Amino acid sequence: MKLLPASSAVIEWNAAHSRWEVHIAVGSEVVKRPIGADSADMTPDALTRRAVEIAADEGFELDAAHVTVVPRS
């Protein structure tokens, strides 16, 4: 199966759900997915790796260099 290229992704903490979420940009669309319940204490590198895995599971090819992790505020 050929993966569609994703242009970028942003990982943000969702305080309302106490979890990290990844927002994957594909063209003009944005696909939002939770990273998982066990993600609260993940490092930025681990979050990035997980975001790339989630993108692939959704059928998108995501370069880890194009992933931004927004620190918790």
Secondary structure, DSSP 8 states (H G I E B T S, - for coil): ---EE--EEEEEEETTTTEEEEEEEETTEEEEEE--GGGTT--HHHHHHHHHHHHHHTTEE--GGGEEE----
